[in-house]
Amino acid sequence: MRSVVRRPAVAGAFYPRDATALTEMLRGYLKATVLTTSGGSVPKAIIVPHAGYVYSGPVAASAYARVAAGRGRLHRVVILGPAHFVALDKIAASSADGFSTPLGVLEVDSASRDALVDDDLVTVSDPAHSAEHSLEVQLPFLQFVLGPVNVLPLVIGAVSTTAVEELLDRVWGGRETLVVVSTDLSHYRNRETAERLDRRTASAIVGRRPEEVAIGDACGVFALRGLLAVAAKRDMEVELLDLRTSADTAGEPERVVGYGAFAFT
């Protein structure tokens, strides 16, 4: 049976299309985080941003530097990100068998996807995935730090915290599984306002308080709330790894987007 592969939508825009240039960019970001990333166990889950790499790549790298120690042990990655282009009130998987980037193709955990669909926890919507960058920009990082893992990319629409919590409980797995929640924080505020709002959101995340994260605080709020609920139930430790805005990386201070990276152990 012919395999269906979802082609990259934002290669050449959010990150380099050339594999060599992409590899060098990722290596540079990860190398720069080594001195600022604390030790500790490999995270079970991370929160990372999803803007163009020149804006959010250094922040995302602070989480992936921690994940890198799981190479050879982590074999499956569940990725949750928001729907930016399709109105969605469900959790949506892709029908594709693989997701490609300039670094190659990552195989989809189709068995888990199909089981979730059979149990009505997830629907299949290729339009929700076709142009979505929130999941795609995580893939090259995963390929670089972990190698050829299986992935389960899911677009999270406007669903309840309970729905995401139930989903995560089903796919949580053991030491072989990493959960990635892809979200940016505040959007299009001035730098001072963004920093204030993002500090408040970061405090709620570290404190595992999903009810304190409002829709305007993070574009991936629905996935984020679900992860925080699971973290509270499982009594996980949450560590803030990096908190910046686009003004700190490559943007102007008058209209910024906030980025945070967190590790859950």
SVG drawing of the C-alpha trace seen along z (x, -y; Angstrom):
<svg xmlns="http://www.w3.org/2000/svg" viewBox="-16 -50 45 52">
<polyline fill="none" stroke="black" stroke-width="0.4" points="0.0,0.0 1.4,-3.4 2.6,-5.5 1.3,-9.1 3.7,-11.7 2.8,-15.2 5.2,-17.6 6.7,-20.6 4.6,-23.8 7.0,-26.3 10.5,-25.1 12.3,-28.1 10.2,-30.4 10.3,-29.4 13.5,-27.5 16.0,-26.7 15.0,-24.5 18.5,-23.3 19.4,-20.4 23.0,-21.5 22.0,-25.0 19.2,-23.7 21.5,-21.3 24.1,-24.1 21.4,-26.4 20.1,-23.7 23.6,-22.8 24.3,-26.5 21.2,-27.0 21.8,-23.8 25.4,-24.6 24.5,-28.0 22.2,-26.5 24.6,-24.1 26.1,-26.5 22.6,-27.8 20.8,-24.5 20.8,-22.8 21.3,-19.1 18.7,-16.7 16.7,-13.8 15.4,-13.7 12.0,-15.5 8.8,-13.5 7.2,-16.6 8.3,-20.0 6.6,-23.2 8.3,-25.0 7.5,-27.9 6.8,-27.6 7.7,-30.8 10.3,-31.2 13.6,-29.9 15.3,-33.3 12.7,-34.4 12.0,-31.4 14.7,-28.9 17.1,-29.8 14.3,-29.4 13.1,-26.1 16.7,-24.9 16.8,-25.2 14.2,-22.5 15.6,-20.3 19.1,-20.4 17.5,-18.6 15.7,-16.1 18.9,-15.2 20.0,-13.1 17.1,-10.7 18.5,-9.8 18.3,-6.0 15.7,-5.7 13.0,-8.0 11.3,-6.4 7.9,-8.1 7.0,-11.8 3.4,-13.0 3.2,-16.6 0.3,-18.9 -0.1,-22.3 -2.9,-24.8 -4.9,-25.2 -3.9,-28.5 -5.7,-28.3 -8.7,-26.0 -11.6,-26.6 -11.5,-23.5 -13.4,-22.3 -11.9,-18.9 -8.5,-17.2 -7.3,-16.4 -4.8,-13.9 -3.4,-13.6 -4.1,-10.7 -0.4,-10.8 1.9,-7.9 4.9,-10.2 5.8,-13.9 8.8,-15.1 11.3,-17.9 14.6,-18.7 16.2,-16.2 14.1,-13.3 10.8,-11.6 9.5,-10.8 7.1,-7.9 3.7,-8.5 2.5,-6.3 -0.5,-5.2 -1.5,-2.5 -2.0,-5.0 -3.7,-7.4 -6.1,-4.9 -7.0,-3.7 -7.7,-7.3 -9.9,-7.8 -11.8,-4.5 -12.5,-5.7 -13.7,-9.1 -11.0,-11.0 -9.5,-12.2 -10.8,-13.0 -8.8,-13.0 -8.5,-16.3 -5.8,-16.8 -6.8,-20.4 -6.0,-21.2 -2.5,-19.9 -1.7,-20.9 -0.4,-24.5 0.0,-24.2 3.4,-25.3 3.1,-24.7 3.8,-21.0 6.1,-21.2 8.7,-23.4 9.3,-20.9 10.2,-18.1 13.7,-19.2 14.6,-19.7 13.4,-16.2 15.3,-14.7 18.5,-16.5 18.4,-15.6 16.7,-12.2 17.1,-10.7 14.4,-8.7 11.6,-8.6 8.0,-7.9 5.7,-10.9 2.0,-11.5 1.2,-15.0 -2.1,-16.3 -3.8,-19.7 -5.7,-20.8 -8.8,-22.8 -11.0,-24.6 -11.6,-21.6 -11.9,-21.2 -9.0,-20.6 -10.6,-17.3 -10.5,-16.2 -6.8,-16.9 -6.1,-15.3 -7.9,-12.2 -6.0,-12.2 -2.6,-12.5 -3.5,-9.8 -4.1,-7.5 -0.8,-8.3 1.4,-8.9 3.3,-5.7 6.5,-5.1 10.2,-6.1 10.0,-5.7 7.5,-8.6 8.1,-12.3 5.2,-14.8 5.7,-18.1 3.3,-21.0 3.9,-23.7 2.8,-27.2 3.8,-30.8 2.8,-33.1 1.5,-36.7 1.0,-38.1 1.6,-41.6 2.0,-43.6 4.8,-46.0 7.8,-44.5 7.1,-45.7 3.5,-44.5 4.5,-41.2 7.2,-40.5 4.7,-41.2 2.0,-39.0 4.5,-36.2 5.9,-36.2 2.4,-35.7 1.8,-32.9 5.1,-31.3 4.2,-31.3 1.0,-29.5 2.8,-26.9 5.4,-26.2 2.7,-26.1 0.6,-23.7 -2.4,-25.9 -4.3,-25.5 -7.2,-27.7 -4.9,-30.7 -3.9,-30.5 -6.3,-32.5 -7.0,-32.3 -5.0,-35.4 -2.0,-34.2 -1.0,-31.5 -2.1,-30.5 -1.7,-26.8 -3.8,-27.4 -6.0,-24.3 -3.1,-21.8 -1.3,-23.8 -4.1,-23.5 -4.4,-19.8 -0.7,-19.2 -0.8,-21.3 -3.8,-19.3 -1.9,-16.0 1.2,-17.4 -0.7,-18.4 -2.4,-15.0 0.9,-13.2 2.7,-15.6 5.4,-16.5 8.1,-19.0 8.0,-21.9 11.1,-23.9 11.2,-27.2 14.2,-27.0 13.9,-30.2 11.5,-33.1 12.0,-35.8 10.2,-37.8 10.9,-38.3 12.5,-41.6 15.2,-39.6 16.0,-37.6 15.2,-39.3 12.1,-41.5 11.1,-45.0 10.1,-46.0 6.8,-47.7 5.0,-44.6 6.4,-41.3 5.5,-37.7 6.4,-35.9 8.3,-32.6 8.8,-30.2 10.4,-26.8 9.6,-24.5 10.6,-21.0 8.3,-18.5 9.9,-15.7"/>
</svg>
